[in-house]
Amino acid sequence: MPNIYFCRNCRKYTLEQRCPKCRRKTTDTEPHGFCETSLL
């Protein structure tokens, strides 16, 4: 399971440490609950 990051600015989940949309640094999130949320 890869690390999941969350961009608080865009409120999107991403696999990158920087949000590809707004380029802000993302925060680590818990892997559970990831399936319920669409990736980007």
Backbone as CSV, one residue per row, in Angstrom:
resi,resn,N_x,N_y,N_z,CA_x,CA_y,CA_z,C_x,C_y,C_z
1,MET,0.867,-1.205,0.000,0.000,0.000,0.000,0.896,1.246,0.000
2,PRO,0.755,2.079,-1.005,1.566,3.312,-1.055,1.094,4.327,-0.026
3,ASN,1.956,5.275,0.258,1.570,6.341,1.176,0.529,7.223,0.501
4,ILE,-0.463,7.601,1.269,-1.499,8.483,0.747,-1.319,9.846,1.397
5,TYR,-1.356,10.882,0.576,-1.240,12.243,1.096,-2.528,12.991,0.788
6,PHE,-2.768,14.023,1.571,-3.991,14.798,1.402,-3.649,16.269,1.296
7,CYS,-4.166,16.913,0.269,-3.970,18.356,0.111,-5.130,19.079,0.772
8,ARG,-4.823,19.815,1.824,-5.887,20.535,2.526,-6.439,21.691,1.697
9,ASN,-5.619,22.205,0.810,-6.059,23.319,-0.027,-7.106,22.869,-1.049
10,CYS,-6.801,21.794,-1.762,-7.711,21.291,-2.803,-8.701,20.265,-2.250
11,ARG,-8.423,19.786,-1.023,-9.233,18.732,-0.419,-9.255,17.503,-1.305
12,LYS,-8.090,17.150,-1.817,-7.953,15.975,-2.667,-6.872,15.060,-2.124
13,TYR,-7.022,13.785,-2.415,-5.992,12.811,-2.057,-5.031,12.657,-3.217
14,THR,-3.769,12.451,-2.894,-2.753,12.285,-3.921,-1.687,11.321,-3.432
15,LEU,-0.907,10.784,-4.352,0.184,9.881,-3.994,1.500,10.633,-3.886
16,GLU,1.468,11.927,-4.143,2.686,12.727,-4.143,2.764,13.616,-2.900
17,GLN,3.996,13.960,-2.528,4.166,14.821,-1.350,3.855,16.269,-1.674
18,ARG,3.774,16.588,-2.962,3.314,17.903,-3.375,2.075,17.736,-4.228
19,CYS,1.067,18.536,-3.951,-0.170,18.438,-4.722,0.110,18.796,-6.182
20,PRO,-0.227,17.906,-7.125,0.019,18.194,-8.539,-0.826,19.359,-9.058
21,LYS,-1.892,19.676,-8.335,-2.784,20.736,-8.794,-2.302,22.116,-8.357
22,CYS,-2.086,22.280,-7.057,-1.732,23.609,-6.544,-0.282,23.700,-6.074
23,ARG,0.433,22.550,-6.128,1.862,22.525,-5.771,2.151,22.744,-4.292
24,ARG,1.136,22.729,-3.468,1.390,22.860,-2.037,1.814,21.532,-1.457
25,LYS,2.521,21.596,-0.347,2.945,20.364,0.311,1.725,19.698,0.936
26,THR,1.632,18.389,0.750,0.495,17.659,1.276,0.840,17.054,2.628
27,THR,-0.173,16.546,3.311,0.025,15.958,4.625,-0.262,14.463,4.556
28,ASP,0.434,13.693,5.397,0.195,12.255,5.472,-1.209,11.993,5.978
29,THR,-1.843,10.950,5.434,-3.166,10.565,5.917,-3.156,9.094,6.272
30,GLU,-4.158,8.684,7.002,-4.298,7.273,7.350,-4.733,6.512,6.107
31,PRO,-4.149,5.341,5.868,-4.515,4.560,4.685,-5.976,4.124,4.679
32,HIS,-6.541,3.836,5.858,-7.940,3.419,5.867,-8.817,4.612,5.499
33,GLY,-9.939,4.328,4.872,-10.809,5.401,4.415,-10.419,5.889,3.042
34,PHE,-9.285,5.402,2.546,-8.821,5.814,1.231,-9.754,5.282,0.148
35,CYS,-10.270,4.071,0.347,-11.124,3.448,-0.662,-12.430,4.214,-0.846
36,GLU,-12.843,4.900,0.192,-14.116,5.619,0.105,-13.971,6.929,-0.643
37,THR,-12.744,7.380,-0.800,-12.522,8.688,-1.418,-11.853,8.510,-2.767
38,SER,-12.366,9.176,-3.776,-11.768,9.054,-5.097,-10.414,9.731,-5.130
39,LEU,-9.494,9.142,-5.842,-8.147,9.693,-5.954,-8.175,10.806,-6.980
40,LEU,-7.984,12.030,-6.511,-8.048,13.216,-7.371,-9.333,13.212,-8.171
